[in-house]
Amino acid sequence: MPRALPYLLLLPASVFLLVFFFYPFGLVVIESLTRGGEWTTDNFTRMVGHWKFAPAFWNTIWLTAIVVPVQLIMALTMASVVQKLKTGRSGLLYIFAIPLGISDLAAGLIWLAIFEQSGFLNSMLHSFGIIDRPTLYLGYQNMWVIFLAVCLAEIWRATAIMMVIIVAGMGLIPKEYSEAAEVFGASRWQRFRRVTLPLLRPSLQTALILRILMAFEVFAVVMALGGTTLPVLMGETFQWQFQLQDRGVAAAYAMVILGLSVAFSLVVLRLLHVPKGARI
């Protein structure tokens, strides 16, 4: 019985993964590679041939490339501030983490209330006499404004996720390392770059992979701010599944999102590789 105990403890999690992950994943793979009951790549051909695929692909890539690095810098800064505080640390951490309790759609609606014609931005600019009448910021003729609004909403909404992970990682770093570097004359920036960042690699791995996965799956914020005006991969998956009623192409989009997620996760693991025996 003692030898079988570890396997029995792992059984519920294994069954959960099998039923709610591997089985649906297998169905999506089959759906993407079949059409009319025959094995084919027609779904991928139709996906790539559609005029919205290229804009959706590059919008998602650019959104990830802009949002994730900005969030990483902000999360590191916020975590450093929280770590250095001796009083009020918990209160500041709670304030920083407030967006964690807000859903994607709610965050999109909050920023919609800022950018829409009768929103806060137009009201503020009009009160200062900068504009005479409300401006339509989120129209199809201002794609860059919609993209900027989505970036701001995503940065505001999800930076706290990375910050919490990094704060936890900083809490595991012994203070003696930084104190020893200070004794040897290292500046604050040198201590951060030479001591803190290398020891934060495991936490940075987790934070970056989690955030990249979420960035590739952005949907509700985009729908709230731009609708179908700003195509993204997850939005096109939704459109093909529910609006165009083509599950095969929707599954092909899902496979593209999965492939990008796996590829970028492997890149992060490679860049932030932690050698055996180098962990705290």
Secondary structure as UniProt FT lines:
FT   TURN            2..4
FT   HELIX           5..17
FT   HELIX           18..22
FT   HELIX           23..32
FT   STRAND          34..35
FT   TURN            36..37
FT   STRAND          38..39
FT   HELIX           42..49
FT   TURN            51..52
FT   HELIX           53..84
FT   HELIX           89..96
FT   HELIX           98..101
FT   HELIX           104..115
FT   TURN            117..118
FT   HELIX           120..127
FT   TURN            128..129
FT   TURN            137..138
FT   TURN            140..141
FT   HELIX           143..171
FT   HELIX           175..183
FT   TURN            184..185
FT   HELIX           188..191
FT   HELIX           192..196
FT   HELIX           197..199
FT   HELIX           201..216
FT   HELIX           220..225
FT   TURN            226..228
FT   HELIX           233..238
FT   HELIX           239..243
FT   HELIX           247..271
FT   TURN            276..277
//
